[in-house]
């Protein structure tokens, strides 16, 4: 086994040479990845079942939460398939490698833009509540249709004239030599959404603080502001954790002075998104009062 890994130590992934550290390091990272995926799927299913079967949880906002859970399940399944082919060195055809790459980017967009339409929904209910047509199910279903369509359309320009071929010890992703396509992916999936979320939640916070200014001295007003700040900070921390490792890896891969990257560290970059979605699901259960109460009631009955 050591001879096998030593022979592979000079191979590269996306132009950057991946140095195989040890079988133990790789196995630990992959085990962490699989564990996060498994728990994330279980929590997503639980949240979906609660929203679907509990009448008091039926609301336009929870409809978007349910959609996010469904998108998360689809994304982590695609990710575990892609990473398993890479980890176990399962040989696949070039056309299937291209399909895997497209599905990986599209499903990641599904999850990212699901957070964006949740922010839009909060904006509707907090700031634009006078426009009643924005608060009904119809408008939220339109948001879901637009979010799904955009998620599958955005990766298409990146898939044209790109040599995504099967290569041992290489993931089915856009090669790092296509730097402008990588920048397009990071911008459309990460930076633009992050700045949009910052703007939306800044507007929401400003509206909430103005509406509670008359009762600022009361505990209720302060508590409401603190809860909102906590929700916003958690969302930004989760979103930053998901995208930062990939951004750092991209920068290192294009730096001439850095020629090797730890194989285990590379796999951690792949595991960052499922891990962040797992943190988001745990935070959702604890921060969403209605879902937390419904889950507590179910557990107490059991």
matplotlib code that plots the C-alpha trace (Angstrom):
import matplotlib.pyplot as plt

x = [0.0, 2.8, 4.5, 1.2, 0.8, 4.4, 4.0, 0.9, 2.6, 3.7, 0.3, -1.6, -5.2, -6.4, -2.8, -1.7, 0.3, -1.4, 1.1, -0.4, 0.3, -0.8, -3.6, -4.7, -5.1, -7.0, -9.3, -10.0, -11.0, -13.2, -14.8, -15.6, -17.1, -19.3, -20.4, -21.4, -23.3, -25.2, -26.2, -27.1, -29.5, -31.2, -31.7, -33.0, -35.5, -36.7, -37.2, -39.1, -41.4, -42.1, -43.0, -45.1, -47.1, -47.4, -50.2, -48.8, -45.6, -47.4, -46.2, -44.5, -41.2, -41.2, -42.0, -38.6, -37.0, -38.4, -37.0, -33.6, -33.6, -34.5, -31.8, -29.3, -30.1, -29.7, -26.4, -24.7, -25.7, -24.1, -21.1, -20.6, -20.9, -18.3, -15.9, -16.3, -15.2, -12.2, -11.3, -11.7, -10.3, -13.3, -12.8, -15.6, -16.1, -15.4, -19.0, -20.1, -17.3, -18.7, -22.2, -20.8, -19.1, -22.3, -24.5, -21.9, -22.0, -25.8, -26.7, -24.3, -26.1, -29.4, -28.3, -26.6, -29.6, -32.0, -30.5, -30.9, -34.6, -35.0, -33.5, -35.8, -38.8, -37.6, -37.3, -40.9, -42.3, -40.2, -39.8, -42.3, -45.2, -47.5, -47.4, -49.6, -49.1, -45.5, -46.5, -48.6, -47.7, -47.9, -45.0, -42.9, -43.5, -42.4, -39.2, -38.6, -39.1, -36.7, -34.2, -34.2, -34.0, -31.1, -29.2, -29.2, -28.6, -25.7, -23.2, -23.9, -21.4, -18.7, -19.3, -18.7, -15.4, -13.9, -11.8, -13.4, -12.0, -11.6, -8.1, -7.0, -6.8, -8.6, -12.1, -14.6, -14.4, -13.2, -9.4, -7.6, -6.0, -9.3, -8.9, -11.5, -14.1, -13.1, -13.5, -16.9, -18.0, -16.8, -18.4, -21.8, -22.0, -20.2, -19.3, -22.3, -24.7, -22.6, -22.8, -26.5, -27.2, -25.2, -27.3, -30.6, -30.0, -28.6, -31.9, -33.9, -31.9, -32.4, -36.1, -36.4, -34.4, -36.5, -39.7, -38.6, -37.1, -40.2, -39.8, -36.0, -35.8, -38.0, -36.5, -38.7, -37.2, -33.6, -34.2, -35.7, -32.7, -30.3, -32.1, -32.0, -28.3, -27.6, -29.5, -27.6, -24.2, -24.8, -25.9, -22.8, -20.5, -22.0, -21.8, -18.2, -17.1, -18.5, -16.8, -13.5, -11.6, -12.4, -11.4, -8.1, -7.3, -8.0, -5.6, -2.9, -3.3, -2.6, 0.5, 3.7, 5.6, 3.2, 3.7, 2.1, -1.0, -1.8, -4.1, -6.0, -6.3, -7.7, -10.3, -11.2, -11.9, -14.4, -15.9, -16.3, -19.7, -21.4, -20.0, -21.4, -24.8, -24.8, -24.1, -26.9, -29.4, -28.4, -28.7, -32.1, -33.5, -32.2, -33.0, -36.4, -38.8, -41.6, -39.6, -37.7, -41.0, -42.6, -39.5, -39.5, -43.2, -42.5, -39.6, -41.6, -44.4, -41.9]
y = [0.0, 2.4, 1.7, 2.4, 5.8, 6.7, 6.1, 8.3, 11.1, 13.0, 13.0, 16.2, 17.4, 20.4, 21.4, 21.5, 18.5, 16.6, 15.0, 11.9, 12.3, 9.0, 6.6, 7.5, 11.2, 10.5, 8.0, 10.4, 13.2, 10.9, 9.4, 13.0, 13.8, 10.6, 11.2, 14.8, 13.7, 11.0, 13.2, 16.1, 13.9, 12.6, 16.1, 17.3, 14.5, 15.2, 18.9, 18.2, 15.7, 18.1, 20.9, 18.6, 16.8, 19.5, 21.9, 24.8, 24.7, 25.3, 28.8, 30.3, 30.7, 27.1, 26.1, 27.6, 25.9, 22.6, 23.3, 24.1, 20.7, 18.9, 20.8, 19.9, 16.2, 16.2, 18.2, 15.9, 12.8, 14.1, 15.2, 11.8, 10.1, 12.4, 12.2, 8.4, 7.9, 10.1, 8.4, 4.8, 5.6, 4.1, 4.5, 6.2, 7.4, 11.0, 11.8, 10.7, 12.8, 15.8, 15.0, 14.7, 18.1, 19.8, 18.2, 19.1, 22.8, 22.9, 21.3, 23.5, 26.5, 25.0, 25.1, 28.5, 30.2, 28.6, 30.7, 33.7, 33.2, 32.7, 36.1, 37.6, 36.0, 37.6, 40.9, 40.6, 40.0, 42.6, 45.5, 44.9, 43.6, 46.3, 44.4, 41.5, 39.6, 39.0, 37.2, 34.4, 30.9, 31.8, 34.4, 31.9, 29.1, 31.6, 32.2, 28.4, 28.0, 30.9, 29.6, 26.1, 27.4, 29.8, 27.1, 24.8, 27.5, 29.3, 26.3, 25.9, 28.6, 26.9, 23.5, 24.7, 23.8, 22.5, 19.3, 17.7, 14.2, 11.2, 11.3, 9.1, 10.9, 13.9, 15.0, 15.6, 19.4, 22.2, 22.0, 24.8, 26.0, 27.5, 30.3, 32.6, 29.9, 29.2, 32.9, 32.9, 29.9, 31.6, 34.9, 33.4, 30.9, 32.6, 36.3, 37.8, 35.9, 36.8, 40.5, 40.2, 38.6, 41.3, 44.0, 42.2, 41.5, 45.0, 46.4, 43.9, 44.8, 48.5, 48.1, 46.0, 48.4, 51.3, 49.5, 48.7, 52.1, 53.1, 50.2, 50.1, 50.3, 47.2, 43.8, 42.6, 45.1, 44.3, 40.6, 40.8, 42.7, 40.2, 37.2, 38.8, 39.6, 36.0, 34.6, 36.9, 36.1, 32.4, 32.5, 34.5, 32.2, 29.1, 30.7, 31.9, 28.5, 26.8, 29.0, 30.1, 26.8, 26.5, 30.2, 29.7, 26.5, 28.3, 31.1, 28.6, 26.6, 29.6, 30.7, 29.6, 29.4, 26.8, 23.5, 20.9, 20.7, 18.1, 15.4, 15.3, 19.1, 18.9, 16.5, 18.8, 21.5, 19.1, 18.3, 21.9, 22.4, 19.3, 20.2, 23.7, 22.4, 20.1, 23.1, 25.0, 22.2, 22.0, 25.8, 25.7, 23.2, 25.3, 28.7, 28.1, 28.2, 26.5, 23.6, 23.2, 23.0, 20.5, 18.3, 18.4, 17.4, 14.5, 13.3, 13.7, 11.5, 8.9]
z = [0.0, 0.8, -2.6, -4.3, -2.7, -3.2, -7.0, -7.0, -5.1, -8.2, -9.9, -10.1, -9.6, -11.6, -12.5, -8.8, -7.7, -4.9, -2.5, -0.9, 2.8, 4.3, 4.0, 7.6, 6.8, 3.6, 5.3, 8.2, 5.9, 3.7, 6.8, 8.1, 4.7, 4.6, 8.2, 7.4, 4.3, 6.2, 9.1, 6.8, 4.8, 8.0, 9.4, 6.1, 5.9, 9.5, 8.8, 5.6, 7.3, 10.1, 7.7, 5.5, 8.2, 10.9, 10.0, 12.1, 10.1, 6.8, 5.7, 2.6, 4.4, 5.6, 2.0, 1.1, 4.0, 2.8, -0.7, 0.8, 2.5, -0.7, -2.6, 0.1, -0.2, -3.9, -3.6, -1.0, -2.9, -6.1, -4.1, -2.4, -5.8, -7.4, -4.4, -4.1, -7.7, -6.9, -3.6, -4.8, -8.3, -10.1, -13.8, -15.7, -19.2, -20.3, -21.0, -17.6, -16.1, -17.9, -16.6, -13.0, -13.3, -14.5, -11.8, -9.1, -10.1, -10.7, -7.4, -5.5, -7.1, -6.0, -2.3, -2.6, -4.3, -1.9, 0.8, -1.4, -2.0, 1.8, 2.3, -0.3, 1.5, 4.8, 2.9, 1.6, 5.1, 6.9, 4.5, 1.6, 3.7, 2.2, -1.1, -0.1, -3.4, -2.3, 0.8, -0.6, -1.8, -5.5, -5.3, -3.3, -5.8, -8.6, -6.5, -6.4, -10.1, -10.9, -8.4, -9.9, -13.5, -12.7, -10.8, -13.9, -16.4, -14.8, -15.1, -18.9, -20.1, -18.1, -19.8, -23.3, -24.9, -21.7, -21.6, -18.6, -19.0, -16.7, -15.1, -12.2, -8.9, -10.4, -9.7, -12.5, -12.4, -14.6, -14.8, -13.0, -16.2, -17.2, -14.6, -16.0, -15.9, -12.2, -11.5, -13.2, -11.0, -7.7, -8.7, -9.6, -6.8, -4.0, -4.2, -5.9, -3.6, -0.5, -1.3, -2.1, 1.2, 3.0, 1.3, 1.9, 5.6, 6.2, 4.8, 7.0, 10.1, 9.5, 9.1, 12.3, 14.4, 13.1, 13.9, 17.4, 18.2, 20.2, 22.6, 22.6, 26.3, 26.7, 26.9, 24.0, 21.6, 22.6, 22.5, 19.0, 17.7, 19.3, 17.8, 14.3, 14.6, 15.7, 12.7, 10.3, 11.8, 11.7, 8.0, 7.0, 9.0, 7.3, 3.8, 4.4, 5.7, 2.6, 0.1, 1.7, 1.5, -2.3, -2.8, -0.9, -2.8, -6.1, -5.2, -4.1, -7.3, -9.4, -7.4, -9.0, -5.7, -4.4, -6.2, -3.9, -1.9, 0.7, -0.7, 2.7, 2.6, -0.9, 0.2, 3.1, 0.5, -1.1, 2.4, 3.4, 1.6, 3.1, 6.5, 6.2, 5.1, 8.2, 10.4, 8.7, 9.4, 13.1, 13.4, 11.7, 14.2, 17.2, 15.8, 14.2, 17.2, 15.4, 14.0, 17.3, 19.2, 16.7, 16.9, 20.7, 20.8, 18.5, 20.7, 23.9, 22.4, 21.4]

ax = plt.figure().add_subplot(projection="3d")
ax.plot(x, y, z, "-o")
ax.set_aspect("equal")
plt.show()
